[in-house]
Amino acid sequence: MKLLSSLVLSLLIVAVTATQSHAAWAVAMGTDGLPTVSRAWSSVGTAQSDALSGCTKEGYKNCKIVASGMSGCLALANTGTTHTRWGVGQATRKYDADGKALANCKALKAGPCVLVHDFCGS
């Protein structure tokens, strides 16, 4: 199941890619699931709506937007092999977003954290 969860997250992230004209992105997370990443939209509102919809369709509960933007960088870190707790980082530079995601994950005190994905919109 853990491998399947990682695969689902990878597919959600790779399913869409940001372009110059569609660079808005959003991350929704439920209290019991993986982050749902939506990007390649022309507005932040559309990206947020899509991320919330994806989170709900996956069956996760209490979905909410945890990060969104039109540009800048996003990073996701999780608790290694357990994949149950996630840290999200948002910043103007990838390095800073990575650091924030790892720090937020470590603050959960749920196990060792690893960076699993990052990207920067234009």
Secondary structure, DSSP 8 states (H G I E B T S, - for coil): -HHHHHHHHHHHHHT----SS--EEEEEE-TTS--EEEEEESSHHHHHHHHHHHHHHTT-SS-EEEEEESSEEEEEEE-TTS---EEEEEESSHHHHHHHHHHHHHHT-SS--EEEEEEEE-
